[in-house]
Structures are given as structure tokens and as C-alpha cells.
Amino acid sequence: MALSINAPSSMPTNIDSGSSLKVAVIAKDQQKIEGEMALQLIEAALPPPVGNSGHNINIKA
């Protein structure tokens, strides 16, 4: 596989502002929803704390 620095990009250079903006907003909202779902899944997988272990911090030297 060869890469060329001056090769034309496969990304479009002109953007139709109306539909592209709508797609970008929908994609952003989807990413937010997926991020919230991932955090909920992680929090659900954590075991509940037992007793006071880890809640008290000894600050005396």
C-alpha cells in the first residue's frame, strides 16, 4: 500500500450547509446518547460498596 502526501482526499471538499448540518447534529446527538448508555452500563456493572471500606481517609500523619 502506498501513501502519497499530495493525493486528492476522499473527503468531500464542498458541503451543502443545510443537509450536512442536519446530519452533523443528528450524529452529535447519537454520540451523546451512546456515551450516556456506556456510562450507565459501566455504573451498573460496578459492585455496590460494602460497609465503610474506602469511605474514611486518615489525614493524620
Protein Blocks (a to p, Z undefined) as FASTA:
>chain_A
ZZdfklccfbdfbdcfklmmmmmmmmmmmmmmmmmmmmmmmmmmpccdehjehkaccfbZ
Z
